[in-house]
Amino acid sequence: MSSHNHYSPFLARIYDKVLHIPVRKIRRSVAEVILNEGAGKVIDLCCGTGNQISYLRQADISNAIGVDVSENMLKQAWRNGLKDFCLKMDASATTFDDSTFDAAIMSFSLHEMKAETAHKVFDEAKRIVKADGFIIVVDYSFDKHTRIAGRFAVKAVEKFVGGDHYRNFKYFMANDLLNKFAEDLELKEQKRFLMGAVGLWVFSNNHTWHQVI
Ligand SMILES: C[S@@+](CC[C@H](N)C(=O)[O-])C[C@H]1O[C@@H](n2cnc3c(N)ncnc32)[C@H](O)[C@@H]1O
């Protein structure tokens, strides 16, 4: 749980304002996927300031909650009117029962964690989402369609944040971790945003991943 310390009170306060224009289309797309799939209970793992949850609520998806470990980000979520919806909890070891939710969202979070933690958060999503539910990931991803300016902008932002965050980001990208975490899930849909530098993936949580002992 060491990866959350870099969210200073200042960063938490400006986060939504800085990201508003780049992310609004992505936030709306996530809400659209959830509406189309007809999900009831939704969990946003590593919800930060709760910005995605605000977009879900605007789309009349009211049964969504989030968890995060950063007090500064959570305080901003509470200032955003989400006190009852954003809880302090480690997403890699939540207290929710198996199959509690219809959908989980992990947005702009996996890339900044140690690989081991990111893997645990992903596994936690599989565990707490129902077998017929789905998992939505939004994160950086470069492929042949990604524009050079997109790659450059993402790398510049991550380098600016620096420290463990940047090291983890480089490892996440170089090792294609998302595809490794999701290799036993069925990909339903993929979209790209921000000059092709950000992906939105929708996976069915088919539960074939359960270990048979
Ligand atoms: C870049 S922010 C993204 C926030 C939000 N999901 C969004 O789309 O704007 C990454 C968030 O992951 C959170 N985080 C990192 N490790 C975590 C963990 N183990 N459990 C819960 N939250 C975590 C950080 O505190 C931070 O708020």
The ligand as an SDF file (V2000), in Angstrom:
LIG
                    3D

 27 29  0  0  0  0  0  0  0  0999 V2000
   -4.4390    8.0710  -10.9230 C   0  0  0  0  0  0  0  0  0  0  0  0
   -5.5470    7.7680   -9.6020 S   0  0  0  0  0  0  0  0  0  0  0  0
   -6.9970    7.2510  -10.4940 C   0  0  0  0  0  0  0  0  0  0  0  0
   -8.2620    7.5380   -9.7300 C   0  0  0  0  0  0  0  0  0  0  0  0
   -9.5520    7.2120  -10.4470 C   0  0  0  0  0  0  0  0  0  0  0  0
   -9.7270    5.7870  -10.6230 N   0  0  0  0  0  0  0  0  0  0  0  0
   -9.6770    7.9320  -11.7600 C   0  0  0  0  0  0  0  0  0  0  0  0
   -9.9970    7.3060  -12.7770 O   0  0  0  0  0  0  0  0  0  0  0  0
   -9.5200    9.1680  -11.7730 O   0  0  0  0  0  0  0  0  0  0  0  0
   -4.9940    6.2300   -8.8910 C   0  0  0  0  0  0  0  0  0  0  0  0
   -5.6510    5.9450   -7.5630 C   0  0  0  0  0  0  0  0  0  0  0  0
   -5.3110    4.6160   -7.1630 O   0  0  0  0  0  0  0  0  0  0  0  0
   -5.2870    4.6310   -5.7470 C   0  0  0  0  0  0  0  0  0  0  0  0
   -4.6370    3.4120   -5.2510 N   0  0  0  0  0  0  0  0  0  0  0  0
   -3.3580    2.9970   -5.4660 C   0  0  0  0  0  0  0  0  0  0  0  0
   -3.1430    1.8110   -4.8470 N   0  0  0  0  0  0  0  0  0  0  0  0
   -4.3230    1.4730   -4.2330 C   0  0  0  0  0  0  0  0  0  0  0  0
   -4.7480    0.3640   -3.4570 C   0  0  0  0  0  0  0  0  0  0  0  0
   -3.9210   -0.6520   -3.1630 N   0  0  0  0  0  0  0  0  0  0  0  0
   -6.0260    0.3490   -2.9930 N   0  0  0  0  0  0  0  0  0  0  0  0
   -6.8800    1.3740   -3.2850 C   0  0  0  0  0  0  0  0  0  0  0  0
   -6.5280    2.4480   -4.0020 N   0  0  0  0  0  0  0  0  0  0  0  0
   -5.2700    2.4980   -4.4860 C   0  0  0  0  0  0  0  0  0  0  0  0
   -4.5530    5.9240   -5.4180 C   0  0  0  0  0  0  0  0  0  0  0  0
   -4.7480    6.3100   -4.0860 O   0  0  0  0  0  0  0  0  0  0  0  0
   -5.2120    6.8710   -6.4320 C   0  0  0  0  0  0  0  0  0  0  0  0
   -6.3130    7.5310   -5.8770 O   0  0  0  0  0  0  0  0  0  0  0  0
  1  2  1  0
  2  3  1  0
  2 10  1  0
  3  4  1  0
  4  5  1  0
  5  6  1  0
  5  7  1  0
  7  8  2  0
  7  9  1  0
 10 11  1  0
 11 12  1  0
 11 26  1  0
 12 13  1  0
 13 14  1  0
 13 24  1  0
 14 15  1  0
 14 23  1  0
 15 16  2  0
 16 17  1  0
 17 18  1  0
 17 23  2  0
 18 19  1  0
 18 20  2  0
 20 21  1  0
 21 22  2  0
 22 23  1  0
 24 25  1  0
 24 26  1  0
 26 27  1  0
M  CHG  2   2   1   9  -1
M  END
$$$$
